[in-house]
Amino acid sequence: MANVKVAIRVRPLNAREGVDGGRLAVQVEDKLVRIKNTKLDGRQDVHGDSREKVLEFGFDYCYWSVSPEEPHYASQEEVFQDLGVSVLAGASEGYNVCLFAYGQTGTGKTYTMMGTQDSMGLTPRICQVRNRFLEIYNERVRDLLRGRERKKKDSLRVREHPEKGPYVQDLSQHVVSDYKQAVELLEEGIANRITAATHIHDASSRSHAIFTIQYTQAILENNLPSEIVSKIHLVDLAGSERADPHYCRDRLTEGSNINKSLVTLGIVISALAQNSQMSSSCQSINSVASEGDAGSTVGSHTSSLSGGGGGGGGGGGRRHCFIPYRDSVLTWLLKDSLGGNSKTIMIATVSPSCRSYNETLSTLRYAAHARNIVNKPRVNEDASV
Ligand code: ADP
């Protein structure tokens, strides 16, 4: 049993946020994130209340990447040393591992997962492993590497193997033998993602990119050759605002902006978190109430997540919620990573600016929920290929 580990990363202010003096709403101290409603500073809200509201959330890692001049600035290397190294350690022990980035568009998901030319992100660093034998699948429903093969199918089907779990049928696989080849594949996939969209931001804000590394280790067990195969999913999610009906209402194209996979991910996370809390409260009937092991602010976070989703079933239910994995391609493919056989890390990215107060608060609440999910990772011994 292992809880989903959750990291928060705060990016630098951008030019737009800097113009009004760059007032910050977010503060990080060790493993705590504080968010302050600075809009209320010196003013009153609609209820005539001028008190400053500060909410506090606890996470497994908090990265302050606002300015390199600050002493507690977290660089790409530091993020890799924590998260990337634990992904590699998990895979080399034979576990499936998933690392996914969640957050509003423009908060640094792609920067964290992929990085830039001068500042490599987690995915290319993770590919820099010393293993001899590594296969790469790069998946979406669309195969981002299909150009390398003759198969011209544009939309691929997700199916489920009784033991190995969900997979994408006909997805191309590419064996690589070193880091350079792995990064070439990655770059090719990113280029395909971009050319398919009308605008660079469209690509990363609308679609989910899943880069999967199959990590194969040849071992000798009782003098017999055997293999341990583990999967690493590295996921750059669509912008979280795509799941927000208020955001979509403002757009001319309305419904097409709502991202079903993202909405379902919210419902799945919410239901899993609820189930985990139910199980843990059964196990610790006599223990002292610990204010939710997420360490997050007690409050109304359920409402922002479960919004309209099935499963909720109104408080006090004794039954575990049904988890609607199959309602979207993303949740189906990540089924193992969410409540199943995987060690999973979520990195939630936010802006530090007071201008993004509402979005940041909703990301923090989402992340606090995810932290309650309990997975059941196990070593994949001798998974015959
Ligand atoms: P997202 O993928 O969430 O839409 P991006 O990764 O594209 O956001 O980030 C938006 C912009 O902010 C990019 O120009 C990116 O280089 C910059 N950025 C994001 N996070 C950081 C960071 N930690 N340090 C420096 N620049 C960052």
Residues whose N, C-alpha, C, O or C-beta is under 5 A from the ligand:
A	BS01	ADP	V10 R11 P12 S65 Q104 T105 G106 T107 G108 K109 T110 Y111 S204
